[in-house]
């Protein structure tokens, strides 16, 4: 399965060139402030993408999904799957998504580092193939513009236990790129830079269609 990864479009989705693929994943911060009009505009665009399967999570900017979850859920069109500490299965691949990030000032979906967020990540099922979280793990694709690590160590620990085939995140714009952690492919798919300008390309990852097939290749369009 060809997975196309994007994140942190911050209302700049309209000008984005999205590569073809079977599964399109957006890892949160689709908006600037989570206003309903921003969410509606994104969902209209997202639902029109040609990918057969489309999955997204919220991010810390996407307040509507935390403050008015019922209203936000009603905006999601057919053919689009929203994950909020929940999972789905697509063509034999088990996907689990969460908008939660470590507390930073007072943004949406924050959890305190330590026991609170550690308990939260325990909810990720051990049989998960693709984990989608808004924020990165600690120490990989998580350096901010001051070259300081901003990721979550407890998420790192959980991924090492779960061993998904792919982890997709965003949140730390300057962490854009790809890496590996053992057999896990890690993607920070932030489209916007630190100035909230869209300058990064979507990242494409090719996965086998079932969990038993461990073959993986990845690439980013030039």
C-alpha positions as CSV (number, residue, x, y, z in Angstrom):
1,X,0.0,0.0,0.0
2,X,1.3,3.4,-0.9
3,X,0.8,5.8,2.1
4,X,0.9,9.5,1.5
5,X,1.7,11.5,4.7
6,X,1.0,15.2,5.4
7,X,0.7,17.2,8.5
8,X,0.6,20.8,9.8
9,X,-0.9,22.3,6.8
10,X,-2.4,25.1,9.0
11,X,-5.1,26.1,6.4
12,X,-2.6,26.1,3.5
13,X,-3.9,22.9,2.0
14,X,-5.4,24.4,-1.1
15,X,-2.0,25.0,-2.8
16,X,-0.6,21.6,-1.9
17,X,0.3,19.1,-4.6
18,X,-0.4,15.6,-3.2
19,X,1.1,12.5,-4.8
20,X,-1.0,9.6,-5.8
21,X,-1.5,6.7,-3.4
22,X,-4.0,4.4,-1.7
23,X,-4.0,5.9,1.8
24,X,-3.7,9.6,2.6
25,X,-2.9,10.4,6.2
26,X,-3.0,13.9,7.8
27,X,-1.3,14.0,11.3
28,X,-3.0,17.1,12.7
29,X,-2.9,20.9,12.7
30,X,-5.1,21.2,9.7
31,X,-6.1,24.7,10.9
32,X,-4.6,27.8,12.4
33,X,-7.0,28.2,15.3
34,X,-9.5,25.4,14.8
35,X,-12.4,27.7,13.7
36,X,-15.3,25.9,12.1
37,X,-14.8,27.7,8.8
38,X,-11.2,26.4,8.7
39,X,-12.2,22.9,9.5
40,X,-15.0,22.9,6.9
41,X,-12.7,24.2,4.2
42,X,-10.1,21.6,5.0
43,X,-12.5,18.7,5.1
44,X,-14.0,19.7,1.7
45,X,-10.5,19.7,0.2
46,X,-9.5,16.5,2.0
47,X,-12.6,14.6,0.9
48,X,-12.0,15.5,-2.7
49,X,-8.5,14.0,-2.8
50,X,-8.5,10.9,-5.1
51,X,-6.9,8.5,-2.6
52,X,-9.3,5.6,-1.9
53,X,-8.7,5.9,1.9
54,X,-8.3,9.1,3.8
55,X,-7.5,9.2,7.6
56,X,-6.8,12.3,9.7
57,X,-6.3,13.3,13.4
58,X,-6.5,16.7,15.1
59,X,-3.5,18.6,16.4
60,X,-3.0,21.2,19.2
61,X,-4.3,24.0,16.9
62,X,-7.5,22.2,16.1
63,X,-9.5,23.4,19.0
64,X,-12.9,22.6,17.5
65,X,-12.3,18.8,17.9
66,X,-11.6,19.2,21.6
67,X,-14.2,21.9,22.6
68,X,-17.1,20.7,20.4
69,X,-16.4,17.1,19.5
70,X,-20.0,16.3,18.5
71,X,-20.2,19.3,16.2
72,X,-16.8,18.6,14.7
73,X,-17.8,14.9,14.1
74,X,-20.9,16.1,12.2
75,X,-18.7,18.0,9.7
76,X,-16.7,14.9,8.6
77,X,-17.9,13.8,5.2
78,X,-18.4,10.2,4.0
79,X,-15.2,8.6,2.9
80,X,-13.0,10.3,5.5
81,X,-12.0,8.6,8.8
82,X,-11.2,10.7,11.9
83,X,-9.2,9.0,14.7
84,X,-9.2,10.4,18.2
85,X,-7.5,7.8,20.5
86,X,-9.1,5.2,18.3
87,X,-8.3,2.9,15.5
88,X,-9.5,1.5,12.2
89,X,-8.4,-1.2,9.8
90,X,-7.8,-0.7,6.1
91,X,-6.9,-3.5,3.8
92,X,-5.5,-5.6,6.6
93,X,-3.5,-2.7,8.1
94,X,-4.4,-1.6,11.6
95,X,-4.2,2.1,12.2
96,X,-4.4,4.0,15.5
97,X,-4.4,7.7,15.9
98,X,-4.2,10.3,18.6
99,X,-4.1,14.1,18.7
100,X,-2.4,14.2,22.2
101,X,0.9,16.0,22.7
102,X,2.9,16.9,25.8
103,X,1.7,20.0,27.6
104,X,3.0,23.2,26.0
105,X,1.4,26.4,27.2
106,X,-2.3,25.8,26.9
107,X,-3.1,24.2,23.6
108,X,-5.6,21.6,22.6
109,X,-5.2,17.9,23.5
110,X,-2.3,18.5,25.9
111,X,-1.3,15.9,28.5
112,X,1.4,16.4,31.2
113,X,4.6,14.6,30.7
114,X,5.1,11.7,33.0
115,X,2.4,9.5,34.4
116,X,-0.5,11.2,32.6
117,X,0.8,10.8,29.1
118,X,2.5,7.5,29.8
119,X,-0.9,6.0,30.8
120,X,-2.4,7.5,27.6
121,X,0.1,5.9,25.3
122,X,-0.7,2.5,26.9
123,X,-3.9,2.7,24.9
124,X,-2.1,2.0,21.6
125,X,-2.9,-1.7,20.8
126,X,0.1,-4.0,20.4
127,X,-1.1,-5.2,17.0
128,X,-1.0,-1.8,15.4
129,X,0.6,-1.4,12.0
130,X,0.5,2.4,11.6
131,X,0.5,4.8,14.5
132,X,-0.5,8.4,13.8
133,X,0.2,10.9,16.5
134,X,0.4,14.7,16.2
135,X,3.7,14.9,18.0
136,X,7.0,13.0,17.5
137,X,8.9,10.7,19.8
138,X,11.7,12.0,21.9
139,X,15.0,12.4,20.1
140,X,14.0,11.7,16.5
141,X,12.6,14.3,14.1
142,X,11.8,16.5,17.1
143,X,14.3,19.3,17.1
144,X,12.8,22.8,17.2
145,X,14.3,25.9,15.7
146,X,16.5,26.2,18.8
147,X,17.8,22.7,18.3
148,X,16.1,21.4,21.4
149,X,14.3,18.1,21.6
150,X,10.5,18.4,21.9
151,X,9.3,14.9,21.5
152,X,7.7,12.5,24.0
153,X,9.9,9.9,25.7
154,X,6.9,7.9,26.8
155,X,5.6,7.7,23.2
156,X,9.1,6.5,22.2
157,X,8.9,3.7,24.9
158,X,5.4,2.7,23.7
159,X,6.4,2.5,20.0
160,X,9.4,0.3,20.9
161,X,7.0,-2.0,22.6
162,X,4.3,-2.0,19.9
163,X,6.8,-2.0,17.0
164,X,4.4,-0.6,14.3
165,X,5.6,-0.6,10.8
166,X,5.1,3.1,10.4
167,X,4.7,6.1,12.7
168,X,3.4,9.4,11.2
169,X,3.6,12.7,13.1
170,X,4.1,16.4,12.6
171,X,3.8,19.2,15.3
172,X,7.5,20.1,15.3
173,X,7.8,21.8,11.9
174,X,11.6,21.9,11.8
175,X,11.6,18.1,12.4
176,X,10.3,17.4,8.9
177,X,11.8,14.3,7.4
178,X,12.2,10.6,7.7
179,X,14.1,8.2,10.0
180,X,14.0,4.7,11.3
181,X,13.9,3.2,14.8
182,X,14.8,-0.4,14.4
183,X,12.2,-1.8,12.0
184,X,9.9,1.2,12.4
185,X,9.7,3.8,9.7
186,X,9.3,7.3,11.2
187,X,7.8,10.3,9.3
188,X,7.5,13.9,10.4
189,X,5.3,15.2,7.6
190,X,5.0,18.8,8.6
191,X,4.2,20.8,5.5
192,X,4.7,24.2,7.1
193,X,8.0,25.6,8.3
194,X,8.5,27.5,11.6
195,X,7.1,30.6,10.0
196,X,3.9,28.7,9.1
197,X,4.7,28.8,5.4
198,X,4.0,25.7,3.3
199,X,7.4,24.7,2.0
200,X,7.7,20.9,2.5
201,X,6.5,18.2,0.2
202,X,4.3,15.3,1.3
203,X,6.2,12.1,2.2
204,X,5.4,8.8,0.5
205,X,5.9,5.4,2.2
206,X,5.3,2.1,0.5
207,X,4.1,-0.7,2.8
208,X,3.0,-4.3,2.0
209,X,-0.7,-4.9,2.4
210,X,-0.6,-7.2,5.4
211,X,1.2,-7.2,8.7
212,X,3.0,-10.5,7.9
213,X,4.7,-8.8,4.9
214,X,7.4,-6.7,6.5
215,X,8.9,-5.3,3.4
216,X,9.1,-1.5,3.4
217,X,10.5,1.2,1.1
218,X,10.0,4.9,1.4
219,X,10.6,8.0,-0.6
220,X,9.8,11.7,-0.7
221,X,8.9,13.3,-4.0
222,X,11.5,15.8,-5.3
